[in-house]
Amino acid sequence: MQRLIHHPDDWYAARLAPPAGRVRVVIDTDAANEIDDPFAIAWALLSPRRLDVLAVYAAPYSFEHRRREMIRARIARDRPHEASAHDHVLLHQHAEMLARFERLGWPLETVALEPFVAPDEGMRRSRRAIEAVFGALGLPHVGRVFDGSTRYLHDGTAAERSDAAEHLVALARATPPEQPLYVVAIGCVTNIANALRMAPEIAEHIVVVWTAGYPSHAPQPNYAFNLEQDMAASTLLFDSGVPLVYLPGYHVGAQLRLSHPEAALHLRGRGALGEHLYRLYTHNPLWPMLGIESLHGHSWVIWDLINIAWLLNPAWVPSELVRTPRLRSDRRWARGRMRQPMREAHAVQRDAIFADLFAKIDGAGQPSTDVAR
């Protein structure tokens, strides 16, 4: 598709400069997909002196594409002469999980694991997970939490007019271009893509801060959940010209690992929010699919903290301006000299990030808490 906006490089450089002062944000999240989203939402709500969180949008999610990929991987393993080169790539990607499913007697076509929900049900579960974070903080969610898309984007079809997309359009239109609205994207970008389709002019008023995939110079396919489940929306985001802060999950955000002993020390017994996050840590919905059966020696990446960290203190997530790549249909990056700039992270200060998060969780239940009410 053609870019929705056209500006010279210096316009992007100014728009993508690290934010100063208090900034207005909305959060777009598949909060029930796994445990990192609620951590990020809570940290944002605990930081009102820096972040004015105006709304939280429920994004769709589904692991059904992984089921389909595993079926193709099985064909590549059992009938290699019938498989495409891509099928053999999928076999390399999913061989271990495929073997475990078969060992457990789980039929791929019918096994009903929690992550294998339809996108609309994923969105509804995300809405409930968002509200649970507000509840743990004692914050009202009415008028601040909105339902998002019920299906993924498809080229050539009309935009889905969800409450989230319509709210984003209205809020962006009311935002002065010189003080952009930051759209914190910590799931697939379906809601944002639908909003851009509904009102292309909002690209002049927002900055999208998204975590997904590999660095833009990486040669391998982006087998990254936020990017791959709605390829049409991901492609639109990179092609739209909207100012983008891209925070690679591999292997930048991947450094934000939290061990079980740390979670127990800093979350358990730390008020309603700490207890809520600790229960999520010990009851991750992805564990059955991934075969995690014990917390012994266990850690988990709290990926989505990277978005909030960049907004709170850009020095915690060092970044630079690069050319926005094209996203090819095989999920690989393609470079283009004529593409607009984007800001891309290349490192992360893990200890400083968790120190700030834990300090705010610890103080959340105190009378002097800094939570925005």
C-alpha positions as CSV (number, residue, x, y, z in Angstrom):
1,M,0.0,0.0,0.0
2,Q,1.0,3.6,-0.4
3,R,2.2,5.5,2.6
4,L,-0.6,7.4,4.4
5,I,1.6,10.4,5.2
6,H,4.6,11.9,3.4
7,H,7.1,14.0,5.3
8,P,10.9,14.7,5.1
9,D,13.3,12.9,7.4
10,D,13.7,15.9,9.8
11,W,9.9,15.7,10.5
12,Y,10.3,12.1,11.6
13,A,13.4,12.9,13.6
14,A,11.5,15.5,15.5
15,R,8.4,13.4,16.0
16,L,10.5,10.4,17.1
17,A,12.7,12.2,19.6
18,P,12.6,10.7,23.0
19,P,9.6,12.2,24.9
20,A,10.1,14.8,27.6
21,G,7.8,15.6,30.4
22,R,4.4,14.0,31.0
23,V,3.0,12.3,27.9
24,R,-0.5,11.2,26.9
25,V,-0.8,7.5,26.1
26,V,-3.2,4.8,25.2
27,I,-2.3,1.1,25.5
28,D,-3.4,-1.5,23.0
29,T,-3.0,-5.0,24.5
30,D,-3.8,-8.7,24.1
31,A,-3.7,-8.8,27.9
32,A,-4.9,-12.4,28.4
33,N,-2.5,-14.0,25.9
34,E,0.2,-14.3,28.5
35,I,1.5,-12.6,31.7
36,D,3.7,-9.8,30.4
37,D,0.8,-7.4,29.4
38,P,-0.7,-7.1,32.9
39,F,2.8,-6.2,34.2
40,A,3.1,-3.5,31.6
41,I,-0.4,-2.1,32.2
42,A,0.2,-2.0,35.9
43,W,3.5,-0.2,35.6
44,A,2.0,2.4,33.3
45,L,-0.9,3.0,35.7
46,L,1.6,3.3,38.6
47,S,3.5,6.0,36.8
48,P,1.0,8.9,36.4
49,R,3.6,11.6,36.9
50,R,5.1,10.6,33.6
51,L,2.3,8.8,31.8
52,D,-1.3,10.0,31.4
53,V,-3.0,6.8,30.5
54,L,-6.2,7.8,28.7
55,A,-7.5,4.4,27.6
56,V,-6.6,0.7,27.3
57,Y,-7.8,-1.2,24.3
58,A,-8.4,-4.9,24.2
59,A,-6.7,-6.5,21.2
60,P,-7.6,-9.9,19.6
61,Y,-5.2,-12.8,19.8
62,S,-5.2,-16.5,18.8
63,F,-2.6,-19.2,18.5
64,E,-4.5,-21.0,15.8
65,H,-1.9,-20.1,13.2
66,R,0.6,-22.1,15.3
67,R,-1.7,-25.1,15.2
68,R,-1.8,-24.8,11.3
69,E,1.9,-24.4,11.2
70,M,2.4,-27.5,13.3
71,I,0.2,-29.5,10.9
72,R,2.3,-28.3,8.0
73,A,5.4,-29.2,9.9
74,R,4.1,-32.7,10.5
75,I,3.6,-33.1,6.7
76,A,7.2,-32.0,6.2
77,R,8.4,-34.6,8.7
78,D,6.2,-37.5,7.5
79,R,6.1,-36.8,3.7
80,P,9.1,-34.6,3.0
81,H,8.8,-34.9,-0.8
82,E,5.4,-33.2,-0.6
83,A,6.5,-30.3,1.6
84,S,7.6,-26.9,0.4
85,A,10.8,-25.2,1.6
86,H,8.7,-23.1,4.0
87,D,7.2,-26.3,5.4
88,H,10.7,-27.5,6.2
89,V,11.4,-24.2,7.9
90,L,8.3,-24.7,10.0
91,L,9.4,-28.2,10.9
92,H,12.7,-26.8,12.2
93,Q,10.7,-24.2,14.2
94,H,8.1,-26.6,15.7
95,A,9.6,-30.1,15.8
96,E,10.1,-30.2,19.6
97,M,6.5,-29.0,20.3
98,L,5.1,-31.4,17.7
99,A,6.9,-34.3,19.2
100,R,5.6,-33.4,22.7
101,F,2.0,-33.1,21.5
102,E,2.3,-36.6,20.0
103,R,3.9,-38.0,23.1
104,L,1.0,-36.7,25.2
105,G,-1.6,-38.0,22.7
106,W,-2.9,-34.5,21.8
107,P,-4.4,-34.5,18.3
108,L,-3.4,-31.4,16.6
109,E,-6.6,-30.8,14.7
110,T,-8.8,-31.0,17.8
111,V,-6.8,-30.4,21.0
112,A,-8.6,-27.7,23.0
113,L,-5.7,-25.8,24.7
114,E,-6.4,-22.4,26.2
115,P,-4.3,-20.4,23.7
116,F,-6.2,-21.9,20.7
117,V,-9.1,-19.5,21.0
118,A,-10.6,-17.6,18.2
119,P,-9.5,-13.9,17.8
120,D,-12.9,-12.6,19.1
121,E,-12.7,-14.7,22.2
122,G,-9.1,-13.6,22.7
123,M,-10.2,-10.0,22.6
124,R,-12.9,-10.6,25.2
125,R,-10.5,-12.4,27.5
126,S,-8.1,-9.5,27.1
127,R,-10.8,-7.1,28.2
128,R,-11.3,-9.1,31.4
129,A,-7.6,-9.3,32.0
130,I,-7.3,-5.5,31.6
131,E,-10.1,-4.9,34.0
132,A,-8.5,-7.3,36.6
133,V,-5.4,-5.0,36.7
134,F,-7.6,-1.9,37.3
135,G,-9.4,-3.9,40.0
136,A,-6.2,-4.9,41.7
137,L,-5.2,-1.2,41.8
138,G,-8.6,-0.1,43.1
139,L,-9.1,2.0,39.9
140,P,-12.4,2.4,38.0
141,H,-12.2,1.1,34.5
142,V,-15.5,2.4,33.1
143,G,-14.8,4.8,30.3
144,R,-11.2,3.8,30.1
145,V,-11.3,0.2,28.8
146,F,-12.6,-0.5,25.3
147,D,-13.4,-3.6,23.2
148,G,-11.2,-4.0,20.1
149,S,-11.4,-5.9,16.9
150,T,-13.0,-9.3,16.7
151,R,-11.2,-10.5,13.6
152,Y,-7.9,-9.9,11.9
153,L,-7.3,-7.5,9.1
154,H,-7.8,-8.6,5.5
155,D,-6.7,-6.6,2.5
156,G,-9.5,-5.3,0.4
157,T,-12.1,-5.4,3.1
158,A,-13.6,-2.5,5.1
159,A,-12.2,-1.6,8.4
160,E,-13.8,-3.1,11.5
161,R,-15.3,-0.2,13.5
162,S,-14.7,-1.4,17.1
163,D,-15.1,0.8,20.2
164,A,-11.3,0.8,20.5
165,A,-10.6,1.9,16.9
166,E,-13.3,4.6,17.1
167,H,-12.0,5.9,20.4
168,L,-8.4,6.1,19.1
169,V,-9.6,8.0,16.0
170,A,-11.5,10.5,18.1
171,L,-8.7,11.0,20.6
172,A,-6.0,11.3,17.9
173,R,-8.1,13.9,16.0
174,A,-8.4,16.0,19.1
175,T,-4.6,15.8,19.7
176,P,-2.4,18.7,18.5
177,P,0.2,17.4,16.0
178,E,3.0,19.0,17.9
179,Q,2.1,17.0,21.1
180,P,1.5,13.5,19.7
181,L,-0.5,10.8,21.3
182,Y,1.6,7.8,22.1
183,V,0.0,4.5,21.1
184,V,1.6,1.7,23.2
185,A,1.1,-1.5,21.2
186,I,1.9,-4.7,23.1
187,G,-0.1,-7.1,21.0
188,C,-0.9,-7.5,17.3
189,V,-1.7,-4.1,15.7
190,T,-5.2,-4.9,14.4
191,N,-7.0,-2.2,16.3
192,I,-4.4,0.4,15.2
193,A,-4.5,-0.7,11.6
194,N,-8.3,-0.5,11.5
195,A,-8.1,3.0,13.0
196,L,-5.6,4.1,10.3
197,R,-7.9,2.7,7.6
198,M,-10.9,4.5,9.1
199,A,-9.1,7.8,9.4
200,P,-5.7,8.0,7.6
201,E,-5.1,11.5,8.9
202,I,-4.5,10.4,12.5
203,A,-1.0,9.3,11.4
204,E,-0.2,13.0,11.7
205,H,-1.2,13.0,15.4
206,I,0.2,9.7,16.9
207,V,3.4,7.9,17.5
208,V,3.1,4.1,17.7
209,V,5.4,2.3,20.2
210,W,5.4,-1.4,19.3
211,T,7.3,-4.5,20.4
212,A,7.7,-7.5,18.1
213,G,10.1,-9.5,16.0
214,Y,13.8,-9.2,15.3
215,P,15.9,-6.1,14.6
216,S,15.3,-4.7,11.2
217,H,18.7,-5.9,10.0
218,A,18.2,-9.5,11.0
219,P,18.0,-12.0,8.1
220,Q,15.8,-14.6,9.7
221,P,11.9,-14.8,9.4
222,N,10.0,-13.0,12.2
223,Y,8.4,-15.8,14.0
224,A,7.1,-13.4,16.6
225,F,3.6,-13.6,17.9
226,N,2.7,-9.9,17.9
227,L,3.8,-9.6,14.3
228,E,2.9,-12.9,12.7
229,Q,-0.7,-13.4,13.8
230,D,-2.1,-10.5,11.7
231,M,0.4,-10.0,8.9
232,A,-1.9,-7.6,7.0
233,A,-2.0,-5.3,10.0
234,S,1.7,-5.6,10.6
235,T,2.5,-4.8,7.0
236,L,0.1,-1.8,7.0
237,L,1.9,-0.4,10.0
238,F,5.3,-0.5,8.4
239,D,3.9,0.8,5.0
240,S,1.7,3.6,6.4
241,G,4.4,6.2,7.2
242,V,3.0,6.6,10.7
243,P,5.9,7.5,13.2
244,L,7.0,4.3,14.7
245,V,9.2,3.4,17.7
246,Y,10.1,-0.3,17.0
247,L,11.3,-2.3,20.0
248,P,12.6,-5.7,18.9
249,G,11.6,-8.6,21.1
250,Y,14.5,-10.8,20.0
251,H,16.9,-10.3,21.6
252,V,16.3,-6.9,23.1
253,G,13.1,-7.2,25.0
254,A,14.1,-10.9,25.6
255,Q,16.6,-9.6,28.2
256,L,13.7,-8.7,30.5
257,R,13.7,-12.1,32.2
258,L,12.1,-12.5,35.7
259,S,13.0,-15.6,37.7
260,H,10.5,-17.3,40.0
261,P,12.6,-16.5,43.1
262,E,12.6,-12.8,42.2
263,A,8.8,-12.9,41.5
264,A,8.2,-14.5,44.9
265,L,10.4,-12.0,46.7
266,H,9.0,-8.9,45.0
267,L,5.4,-9.7,44.3
268,R,4.0,-12.2,46.8
269,G,2.6,-10.4,49.8
270,R,2.9,-7.0,48.1
271,G,-0.7,-5.9,48.2
272,A,-3.5,-6.8,45.9
273,L,-1.5,-5.9,42.8
274,G,1.5,-7.9,43.8
275,E,-0.6,-11.0,44.6
276,H,-2.4,-10.7,41.3
277,L,0.8,-10.5,39.3
278,Y,2.4,-13.3,41.3
279,R,-0.6,-15.6,40.6
280,L,-0.3,-14.8,36.9
281,Y,3.4,-15.6,37.0
282,T,2.7,-19.0,38.5
283,H,-0.4,-19.7,36.3
284,N,0.8,-18.7,32.8
285,P,-1.7,-19.8,30.2
286,L,1.0,-20.7,27.8
287,W,2.6,-23.3,30.0
288,P,0.6,-26.4,28.9
289,M,1.3,-25.6,25.2
290,L,5.0,-25.1,25.9
291,G,5.4,-28.1,28.2
292,I,6.5,-26.1,31.3
293,E,5.6,-28.2,34.3
294,S,7.8,-26.9,37.2
295,L,8.8,-23.5,38.6
296,H,12.2,-25.0,39.6
297,G,15.0,-23.0,38.0
298,H,12.3,-21.2,36.0
299,S,12.3,-17.7,34.5
300,W,10.0,-15.9,32.1
301,V,10.4,-12.9,29.8
302,I,8.2,-9.9,30.7
303,W,8.5,-8.7,27.2
304,D,6.0,-5.7,27.2
305,L,7.8,-3.8,29.9
306,I,10.1,-2.5,27.2
307,N,7.4,-0.2,25.8
308,I,6.7,1.4,29.2
309,A,10.4,1.6,30.0
310,W,11.1,3.6,26.8
311,L,8.4,6.1,27.7
312,L,9.4,6.4,31.3
313,N,13.1,6.8,30.7
314,P,14.4,6.4,27.1
315,A,17.9,5.9,28.5
316,W,16.6,2.5,29.8
317,V,16.0,1.4,26.2
318,P,18.8,2.9,24.0
319,S,17.7,3.4,20.4
320,E,18.6,5.2,17.1
321,L,16.9,6.2,13.9
322,V,17.0,3.7,11.1
323,R,15.2,3.3,7.8
324,T,11.8,1.6,8.1
325,P,12.0,-1.9,6.5
326,R,9.4,-3.5,4.4
327,L,7.8,-6.7,5.8
328,R,7.7,-9.4,3.2
329,S,5.1,-12.1,3.0
330,D,7.7,-14.7,4.2
331,R,8.0,-12.6,7.4
332,R,11.5,-11.4,6.5
333,W,12.7,-7.8,6.4
334,A,13.5,-6.1,3.1
335,R,15.6,-2.9,3.2
336,G,14.7,0.2,1.3
337,R,16.7,3.4,1.0
338,M,13.7,5.5,0.2
339,R,11.7,4.5,3.3
340,Q,10.9,6.9,6.1
341,P,12.9,6.8,9.4
342,M,11.7,4.9,12.5
343,R,13.3,4.6,15.9
344,E,14.6,1.2,16.8
345,A,15.9,-0.1,20.1
346,H,19.2,-1.9,20.3
347,A,19.7,-2.5,24.1
348,V,17.8,-2.5,27.4
349,Q,18.7,-1.8,31.0
350,R,17.1,-4.8,32.6
351,D,18.0,-4.1,36.3
352,A,16.9,-0.5,36.3
353,I,13.6,-1.4,34.7
354,F,12.7,-4.1,37.2
355,A,13.9,-1.9,40.1
356,D,11.5,0.8,39.2
357,L,8.6,-1.6,38.6
358,F,9.1,-3.4,41.9
359,A,9.4,-0.2,43.9
360,K,6.1,1.0,42.5
361,I,4.3,-2.3,43.1
362,D,5.6,-2.2,46.7
363,G,4.3,1.3,47.2
364,A,0.9,0.7,45.4
365,G,-0.9,-0.1,48.6
366,Q,0.5,2.6,50.7
367,P,-1.4,5.8,51.5
368,S,1.1,8.0,49.6
369,T,0.9,5.8,46.4
370,D,1.4,7.6,43.1
371,V,-1.4,5.7,41.3
372,A,-3.6,7.9,39.1
373,R,-7.2,7.6,40.3
